[in-house]
Amino acid sequence: MTTNKKKLLITQTLAACGRALLQERDDIELVEFPNLISAADFQALLTAHAPVHGVALGATRFGEAELEAAKDMKVVTRIGVGFDAVDVPALSRRKVPLMVVGIANSPSVAEQAMFMMLMLAKRANELHSLVRDGQWSTRLGKLPYDLFGKTVLIIGFGRIGTRTARRCQAMEMNVLVYDPYVSADEIRKAGFEAVADLDAALPRADFVSIHCPKTPETIAMFNAARLRRMKPSAYLVNTARGGIIDEAALYDALTSGKLAGAGLDVFAQEPPPVPNPLFDLPNVIIAPHVAGVTWEAVDRMSEQTARNILSVLDGAPIRQNVINQDVLG
């Protein structure tokens, strides 16, 4: 009888390997929905299928209204690690765990951060255009730079920041780490230099790579004042969340010679409005928020998402993947 089954809403972006783990259970019923569904349509879907016991989200927002529509939500999961679109306090009030995929996509994001650093330092866009446009004779006016011997400042020493730091170290860079929530001893034991004062550290960095969550504390962390503290020869890379960098201030810094370049996988508004003045700058590398969405990462995240859901339904949540630890007994 389907009435005894746990009903799960899963976005269509859940890969086959994750879906298979759920489909092999005879006590689960799956309902698929598009990733970019509107809030009103998603609430209507939850209402139509209520009671709904679990949901696997892509970019869909989730909060009090969705919990009310679902009637009997047991677990909310993200096919990813960011959760700024989820109302965590609302889930906690109802004792519903919010789960993320842990380390599943962290290698992919760390690689993208390194890719953007290399693209910027090696002036990939500019040199590509130079050859394409028949400007070969001007090549010595656009010499690239090495990462070797440069200083990189990693903002955030979590799953992704730690991997990025190790990759930078392998490139023989000097690695500074700023994370007020990680002890200096832990950072030093990992082989890196801990810095306690972000403003004092910025003038030392040739590259700054952002790997912290988007919170009220980090919104506009890189405003005009912070950008002015960076070297005019420095590069700024953000593969974390849009809004951590003030984009208008970044444009001003890039066009006034106060910053050498930037790599952006994320934006304050997604998708960002076009035309966008940042997109026309030759010293800016842009991507559509896909740092953690490689083929391999999608499989890893989808499988972990399925395991997260099953762990809660089976009464043994994977504790390290629960964001709101207050709901655990």
C-alpha positions in Angstrom: 0.0 0.0 0.0 1.5 3.4 -1.0 -0.1 4.9 2.1 2.7 3.3 4.2 5.4 4.7 2.0 7.6 7.7 2.7 7.1 10.2 0.0 10.2 12.1 -1.2 10.3 15.1 -3.6 13.6 15.1 -5.5 14.7 17.6 -8.1 15.4 16.3 -11.6 19.0 17.2 -11.2 19.6 14.3 -8.8 21.9 12.0 -10.7 21.0 8.4 -11.6 23.3 6.9 -8.9 21.4 8.8 -6.2 18.0 8.1 -7.6 18.9 4.4 -7.8 19.6 4.2 -4.0 16.2 5.6 -3.3 14.3 3.5 -5.9 15.7 0.2 -4.6 13.7 0.8 -1.4 10.1 -0.5 -1.5 9.1 1.8 1.4 9.8 5.0 -0.6 7.8 6.8 -3.3 9.6 9.4 -5.4 8.1 12.5 -7.0 10.4 14.5 -9.3 10.3 18.3 -9.8 12.3 20.8 -11.9 15.2 22.5 -10.1 14.2 26.1 -10.9 10.5 25.8 -9.9 8.8 28.9 -8.6 8.0 29.2 -4.9 4.3 29.2 -5.5 4.5 26.2 -7.8 6.7 24.3 -5.3 4.3 25.0 -2.5 1.4 23.8 -4.6 3.4 20.6 -5.5 4.0 19.9 -1.8 0.3 20.5 -1.0 -0.8 18.2 -3.7 1.4 15.3 -2.5 1.2 15.9 1.2 2.2 14.3 3.4 5.7 14.7 2.1 8.5 13.2 4.3 11.7 14.3 2.6 13.0 16.7 -0.1 16.2 16.9 -2.1 16.8 20.5 -3.2 18.8 22.1 -5.9 18.4 25.9 -6.0 14.7 25.8 -4.8 14.0 27.9 -1.7 12.6 26.2 1.4 11.1 27.6 4.6 8.1 27.9 6.8 5.5 27.9 4.0 7.0 24.8 2.4 7.2 23.0 5.8 3.5 23.8 6.4 2.5 22.6 2.9 4.4 19.3 3.3 2.6 18.4 6.6 5.0 15.8 7.8 8.6 16.7 6.7 11.3 14.5 8.3 14.4 15.7 6.4 15.5 18.5 4.1 18.6 17.9 2.0 20.6 20.0 -0.4 22.4 18.5 -3.4 25.3 20.7 -2.5 26.8 22.4 0.5 25.4 26.0 0.4 22.1 26.5 2.3 21.4 30.3 2.1 18.1 29.5 0.3 16.9 27.5 3.3 15.3 28.9 6.4 17.3 26.9 8.9 15.6 28.3 12.0 12.2 27.3 10.6 13.5 23.8 10.2 15.0 23.7 13.7 11.7 24.9 15.2 10.1 21.8 13.8 13.0 19.5 14.6 13.7 18.8 10.9 17.4 18.3 10.1 18.9 20.2 7.1 21.6 18.0 5.5 24.3 18.9 3.0 26.8 16.7 1.1 29.9 17.2 3.1 33.1 16.8 1.1 31.4 15.6 -2.1 32.0 18.7 -4.2 34.9 20.3 -2.3 37.7 18.9 -4.7 35.8 20.3 -7.7 35.5 23.8 -6.2 39.1 23.8 -5.1 40.1 22.9 -8.6 38.0 25.8 -10.0 39.6 28.3 -7.6 43.0 27.1 -8.8 41.9 27.3 -12.4 40.7 30.9 -12.0 44.0 31.9 -10.3 46.0 30.3 -13.2 43.7 31.9 -15.9 44.2 35.3 -14.3 47.9 35.0 -13.7 48.6 33.6 -17.1 46.4 36.2 -18.7 44.5 33.6 -20.6 41.7 35.7 -22.0 44.0 38.5 -23.1 46.6 36.2 -24.8 43.8 34.2 -26.5 42.4 37.4 -28.0 45.9 38.6 -28.9 46.5 35.6 -31.1 43.0 35.5 -32.5 43.1 39.1 -33.5 46.4 39.0 -35.2 48.3 41.0 -32.5 51.1 38.5 -32.1 53.8 41.3 -32.2 52.3 42.9 -29.1 52.7 39.7 -27.0 55.6 40.9 -24.9 53.4 43.8 -23.6 51.1 41.3 -21.9 53.5 39.0 -20.1 51.9 36.4 -17.7 52.8 35.8 -14.1 53.8 32.8 -12.1 52.0 31.4 -9.0 55.4 30.1 -7.8 56.6 32.2 -4.9 53.4 34.3 -4.7 51.4 34.7 -1.5 47.8 33.5 -1.4 45.3 34.4 1.3 42.6 31.7 1.8 39.4 33.1 3.4 37.7 30.2 5.2 39.4 27.0 6.2 36.5 24.5 5.8 36.2 21.6 3.5 36.9 23.6 0.4 39.4 26.1 1.8 41.6 23.4 3.2 41.8 21.7 -0.2 42.5 24.9 -2.0 45.3 25.7 0.5 46.9 22.3 -0.2 46.7 22.9 -4.0 48.3 26.3 -3.6 51.0 24.9 -1.5 51.7 22.3 -4.2 52.2 25.2 -6.6 54.9 26.4 -4.2 52.9 29.4 -3.0 53.1 31.0 0.4 49.7 30.2 2.0 48.0 32.5 4.6 44.7 31.4 6.1 42.0 33.7 7.7 39.2 31.9 9.5 38.0 33.4 12.9 36.2 30.1 13.6 39.3 27.8 13.3 42.1 27.9 15.8 45.5 29.2 14.8 47.0 26.0 16.1 44.8 23.9 13.7 45.9 26.0 10.8 49.5 25.9 11.7 49.4 22.1 12.2 48.0 21.8 8.7 51.2 23.6 7.4 49.9 27.1 6.8 50.2 30.6 8.4 47.2 31.7 10.4 46.3 35.4 10.2 43.9 36.9 12.8 43.5 40.3 11.2 42.1 40.3 7.7 42.7 43.9 7.0 46.4 43.5 8.0 46.8 40.4 5.9 45.3 41.8 2.6 48.2 44.0 1.7 50.5 40.9 1.8 48.5 38.8 -0.6 49.0 38.4 -4.4 45.9 36.3 -4.6 42.8 36.1 -2.4 40.5 33.1 -2.7 37.1 33.2 -0.9 35.8 30.0 0.7 33.5 31.2 3.5 29.7 30.8 3.8 27.4 33.7 3.0 26.2 35.1 6.4 25.2 38.5 7.7 28.8 38.7 8.9 30.3 38.1 5.4 27.9 40.0 3.1 29.9 42.7 1.5 33.0 41.5 3.3 35.0 42.8 0.3 33.7 46.3 0.1 35.5 49.3 -1.3 37.5 49.8 1.9 38.7 46.2 1.9 39.5 46.2 -1.8 41.7 49.3 -1.3 43.8 47.3 1.1 44.8 44.8 -1.6 47.8 45.3 -3.8 47.1 46.9 -7.2 48.8 43.7 -8.6 46.6 41.3 -6.7 43.8 39.0 -7.9 40.5 38.2 -6.2 38.7 34.9 -6.7 35.2 34.0 -5.4 33.9 30.5 -5.8 31.9 30.7 -2.5 28.7 32.8 -2.7 27.6 36.0 -4.4 27.2 39.1 -2.2 30.4 38.5 -0.3 32.0 40.9 -2.8 30.5 44.4 -3.4 30.3 44.1 -7.2 30.1 47.9 -7.9 33.2 48.4 -5.7 35.0 45.6 -7.5 34.3 47.2 -10.9 35.6 50.5 -9.7 38.8 48.8 -8.3 39.4 46.9 -11.5 38.9 49.9 -13.8 40.9 52.3 -11.8 44.0 50.1 -11.6 43.6 49.3 -7.9 43.2 45.6 -8.5 44.7 43.5 -11.3 41.9 41.1 -11.9 39.1 38.9 -10.5 37.6 35.4 -11.0 33.9 35.1 -10.3 31.8 31.9 -10.2 29.1 33.5 -8.1 27.1 36.7 -8.2 24.9 38.8 -5.9 22.0 38.2 -8.2 21.8 34.8 -10.1 21.5 34.8 -12.9 23.2 38.2 -13.0 21.6 40.9 -15.1 23.0 41.5 -18.6 24.6 43.6 -19.9 26.9 43.8 -16.9 29.9 46.1 -16.9 32.1 43.5 -15.1 31.7 41.1 -18.0 33.3 43.4 -20.5 36.6 43.7 -18.6 39.5 41.7 -20.0 40.9 41.0 -16.5 37.7 39.3 -15.3 37.0 35.5 -15.5 33.4 34.6 -15.1 31.4 31.3 -14.7 27.8 30.5 -14.0 28.0 29.1 -10.5 29.3 25.7 -11.6 32.5 25.3 -9.6 31.0 22.4 -7.6 29.0 21.0 -10.4 31.4 18.8 -12.4 30.2 15.4 -13.8 32.0 13.6 -11.0 30.8 16.0 -8.3 27.2 15.7 -9.4 27.4 11.9 -8.9 29.1 12.2 -5.6 26.6 14.8 -4.3 23.6 12.9 -5.6 24.7 9.6 -3.9 25.5 11.5 -0.7 22.1 13.2 -0.8 20.3 9.9 -1.1 22.3 8.5 1.8 21.6 11.5 3.9 17.8 11.1 3.3 17.9 7.4 4.1 20.0 7.9 7.2 17.2 10.1 8.7 14.3 7.9 7.6 16.2 4.9 9.1 16.7 6.7 12.4 20.5 7.2 12.2 21.3 10.6 10.7 24.8 11.1 9.3 25.6 13.6 12.0 28.5 15.4 10.4 26.3 16.4 7.4 23.5 18.0 9.6 23.7 21.8 9.6 21.3 22.4 12.5 22.8 20.1 15.0 20.4 21.4 17.6 17.7 19.0 16.2 19.8 15.9 17.0 19.2 14.1 20.3 
